[in-house]
Amino acid sequence: MTASSIRGQPCSLFDGREFSGGCNIVYCIAFKDGVRWALRVPYDESRSAVALTATTMRYVHSTVPDVPIATVHAWSDSEDGDGVGTPYMLLDWIEGRTLEWNASYPSPIERGKVLAQLARYSTDLLARTLAQSSTQSTLTWMLRRIDSRLTRIFTGDLPSFDPIDCLIYRAMAEERYLVPPLNALPFPLMHTDLGRMNILVDDDFNITGYEILMLLVYNSVAECLQDLGLG
């Protein structure tokens, strides 16, 4: 196995642990010396998503070390994962629990602590946005996100979602949501889904990591405006 060859010792699934996210499934693997890594596999075997995520995470790790994301040890965007059987990423395992956030919890002080950390990480990421634009078009990026959601709806992984909504969004993407003049601008470096399930914290509400199920990418300016309700 790739992980074993990288560290030079055997590894196996840790207590059969696996976690499902919006675009990926993550398996916890443990080495003989107790070190744990994460094997991240996309549902839709999207090669471009693996490549873009891995390269972006490595860029962030080297230029914004204060942002708590996992180290990428290996990845493949080939159809068979260079022998693994699927596109994949191998990363450090990040300890922590998903953030609980509701009307009464956490306390105002703890909420402020979490939000202050997120604000700092977000501004640090935006400040390191590369000057050049992405080679991936905004429309391609938007359609890939929609198609990934549709795949999971049709396979039964998202039973509460209506595929009609996604199909309508897809049909109208170019005419209604795409902002062509923004295609030439850089893709802001940001986390595309800062929901509570994508944030890991310790018992003192220090953020230990952006959940490795996340997709940290160069998000299109057009998509950012839509998320903000400005498009």
Sequence and secondary structure as in RCSB ss.txt:
>XXXX:A:sequence
MTASSIRGQPCSLFDGREFSGGCNIVYCIAFKDGVRWALRVPYDESRSAVALTATTMRYVHSTVPDVPIATVHAW
SDSEDGDGVGTPYMLLDWIEGRTLEWNASYPSPIERGKVLAQLARYSTDLLARTLAQSSTQSTLTWMLRRIDSRL
TRIFTGDLPSFDPIDCLIYRAMAEERYLVPPLNALPFPLMHTDLGRMNILVDDDFNITGYEILMLLVYNSVAECL
QDLGLG
>XXXX:A:secstr
 HHHHHHTS EEEEEEEEEE SSEEEEEEEETTS EEEEEEETT  HHHHHHHHHHHHHHHHH TTS    EEEE
E STTGGGTSS EEEEE    EE    SS S HHHHHHHHHHHHHHHHHHHHT  SS  SS HHHHHHHHHHHHH
HHHHTTS TTS HHHHHHHHHHIIIII  GGGGGS   EEES   GGGEEE TT  EEEE TTS EEE  HHHHH
HHTT  
